Amino acid sequence: MKSVVRKLKKRMRRQSPPPMPKIVEVDYKWASPLSYTLKPTMIVYHHTAEDNLTPQRIDELHKARGWSGIGYHFYIRKDGTIYRGRPENAIGAHAPSVNSKALGIALEGNFNEEFVTKEQEDSLIALSKYLVNKYNIKDIKRHKDVTNTECPGKNFPFKEIKAELKL
């Protein structure tokens, strides 16, 4: 009887959805209305190529490009803190060819010159697992997989993350 109970508990642990990681909410003031029609089927990973950018600064930089505001749905700082960018149901401004179907996640840093921190990787995996489960996502890409760019850099641990997500 104990072995049956153990097996059931183990099966239940495997089937329970990943928890939502802690996400810091930011009160953005959009320069123009967002389109709330996103039904994500993909995640696209980015790097900022710069350090010391707050989500508010990214918002300012993206507005200077003529966008409504921050183009990513999530931003992960080097300490692993996850910030919300655009709402999950809003079309992003991060990868033009797939914005209409992809959630964008950016990590602070230039991964052509440095490496993702352990804290960033742990947060990225937790967030990705949560989103993959929530939206039944089967496709993750690097920005460079969908457009001509080096983003998110040669040192971005894409294979390792993909293996963790079992995709």
Sequence and secondary structure as in RCSB ss.txt:
>XXXX:A:sequence
MKSVVRKLKKRMRRQSPPPMPKIVEVDYKWASPLSYTLKPTMIVYHHTAEDNLTPQRIDELHKARGWSGIGYHFY
IRKDGTIYRGRPENAIGAHAPSVNSKALGIALEGNFNEEFVTKEQEDSLIALSKYLVNKYNIKDIKRHKDVTNTE
CPGKNFPFKEIKAELKL
>XXXX:A:secstr
 HHHHHHHHHHHHHHS      EE      SS         EEEEEE SSSS  HHHHHHHHHHTTSSS   SEE
E TT  EEE S TTS  SS TTTTTTEEEEEESS TTTS   HHHHHHHHHHHHHHHHHHT  EEEEHHHHSSS 
TT TT  HHHHHHHHT 
